């Protein structure tokens, strides 16, 4: 939880400092939300996302493409990734070494979850329950299992 909260706070501060523009049409946000609800969406779905996030004027035409969560977080050949924006912000802030190291470990955790190198919390819980000796595959999670 600390990693996710830190990631969100740093992203919001980087967006404000660098005047990033992540706006996409609400209709595409709705499609993204529908896709995000699917099981294992973090690895199997693509989401609409704006590539030209540095364009902060309202009259700028958004360049919106479909990307995986891995591409959105870690980047690809057309988009640097959200983690790059956050790392640039951390460098801009000139943090103490210990603080920067802790934050970078949080960012790394998010990157590994986005790429599939580490399981998401939902996947881990699902696997734990499905493999638990007391689970009867009846959609009931007993007290003993928690």
N, C-alpha and C positions, 0 to 999 in steps of 0.2 A: 504493500500500500504506500509506503514512504517513497518508493521509486516512482510510482505512478503519479502521486501528488506532486513530487518535485519536478517531474517531467512536464506536467501540465502548467505548473507555475512558471517554470523557466520558459516554456514555449509562449505563454501569454506575455511575459515580459520581453522576450525577444521580438515578438510580433509588434508590440508597442514601440520598442526602441528602434527597430529597423523599418517600421511602417509597412509591415507585410500585409498583403491582401489575400485572404483565403476565401473570399466570397465566391459562391457558386449559386446558380438558381435554386430556389427552394424545391422545385420539382425534382432536381437531381439529388438534393439532400434526402428527400422522401425515398427515392430509389436506393440510395446508400443505406438508409435505415432498414429497409426491407431486406437487403442483402446481408447486413450486419447481424440480423437475428438468426441467420442460418447456422447450424452446427458447423464448427471449424471454419467459419467465414474468414478468419484472420489468415488462413493459408489457402483457401480455395476460391475466394471471391475476388472480384475487382470492384473498385469504387471510383466514382467520379471525383476528380481532384484537379485543382487549378495548378498548372505548371508555372505560370508567370506570377509568382507571389510577390515579387519585388515591385510590381507595377501598382502603385498606391493611389492613382488618380481614378476617379469614378468613370471617366470617359474611356479608359483603357479596355479594350476588348479582351475578355478572359480567354485564356488558352486552357480549355478543360479537356482532360483525357481520362481514360480508365486506367487505374493502376492497382496493383496488389498492395496490401498493407506493408509488405516488405519494401516495395518501391517507394511508397509514401514516406515511410520512416527512414529507410536506409539509402534511398536514392537509386537512380539508374543513369544511363547515359544522357537523358534529356532533363532530369530533375535532380538537384543535389540532395534532396531528402530533408525531412524535418530535423533530424539529428544534426545535420550540418549547420542549420540555422541556430540550433541551441548551442552547439560547440562554438560557433562564431560569437554568440552572445557571451558565453563564459569567458572566452579570450578577451572580449571587449571589456568585461567587468574587472579583469585583472584580480582574480580571487587568490586567496592564500592557497598554497599547494595542497594542504590537507583537505580543505573544503572542495577544491576543484577535483581532487582525486575521488572523493566520496560521490560527488555529483556525476563524474564520468562513469563510475561503477553503476549508478542508477541508469544512466543513458545506455550503457552496454547491455544491461538487463532488458531494457525495452527493445533494443535492436535484436537481441537474440530471440526474444519472444515473437517479434514481427517476422523474423526470417524462418522460424520454425526450429531453430537450434535448441531452444528451450520451450517446454510446453506452456501454454497459457494456464492461468489458474483454473478456468473452466474445464480445460482438457485434463488437467491433473486430478481435479475432483471427480470428474466423470470416470476416469481410469481407476481411481481409488475405489469408488463405489462398485463399479462393474466387476472388479477383481476381489472384492472383499468376500471372505468365506461365509459371512452371514447374509449376504445379499441374495435374495431369492428371484431376482429378475422380474419383480412385480411392481416396480416403480415406488416401492416403499423403502425409505431409508430409516432404519430403526435407531433408537437412542444408542444402542451398543456400537453401532457403526461410526458414530460421530465422535 
